[in-house]
Amino acid sequence: MERKKVYLLFSGGLDSIIAAKLLKDLGFEVIGVHITSPFFQKNLEDLKNLAKELGINLEFIEAGDDYLEMLKNPVYGYGKNINPCIDCKAYMLRKIKELAKGNIIATGEVLGQRPMSQHLDAFRKIEKLSGLKGKVLRPLSAKLLPQTVYEEEGIVKKEELLDLKGRSRKRYPEILEKLKINLENLPTPAGGCLLTEPIYAKKVKDLMAHDELTWENVKLLKIGRHFRIGDCKLIIGRNREENRFLRKHKKEEDCVLWTPSIPGPTALLRCKKTPESSFLKIAAEIVARYSDAKDRPSVEVAVEKNDKLIDRLTVKPNFNTEEFSIR
Ligand code: SF4
């Protein structure tokens, strides 16, 4: 089979830029594949512009429910926070494999650059888990790695690839110059992986512990202050934009709490069943604490469901929120 197409895992970071340009200059048709999810958000327009500048095609694949299933129980565990890097890479490569249909699959990984997922043993595990043993080309470190099937078949020549190792970026200026990559002219999509952030990781763990890990709930993790009250989750908007977002994303069974007689936040109370009155009271007390009337002895909090007022509670602002706070 004449394999001239390369499906490259494309994050938009420097290493994937170098891999794309290197392979393109060697005469391959490069198709960058970017996996999207609320966990690793990049500006898609920036990515499209970057691909255009590099002269490569770009495909997007949205991580599905199978990503969440993997996240709950990764074969090779988590990194420092809730980042299942080896399983995550294998997931991404499995998705690319479906698209690549036997063409070359490549990544911009550098040997020894990251502690969990970029050492030889991790590369082997990723390939085994994705069913791509010997079929992942890593052009940035290829000279230091075992032969891939592409090198064995003579489709790719090892000597034309690189021998980068470790975290140092000392050799990058020389490589960029050789490949005629001018970073100043390229859009650089910002954004890292939220699963590596400690506070975010706690919120994901909380969803897992309560069997609530769905994309719908994940989308709310970046919004507001988060509290756990029994089997209820309370999210309090921190500004007008977040207040609006929470209202817009409420579900039929959610309660919306707000302070009708004084400026204050909008809050979403999401429970598995109708919230116990004691949970509702605690939620109202926390909402009162973030209102403009927090210094008053009591604050009125309205409770809505399906856009209908269902309760009005007069509560004392609760400043002792530590036991409920998820952070
Ligand atoms: S840092 Fe995040 S996106 Fe990257 S491999 Fe790890 S879990 Fe996946």
Residues whose N, C-alpha, C, O or C-beta is under 5 A from the ligand:
A	BS01	SF4	F40 N83 P84 C85 C88 K89 C193 L195
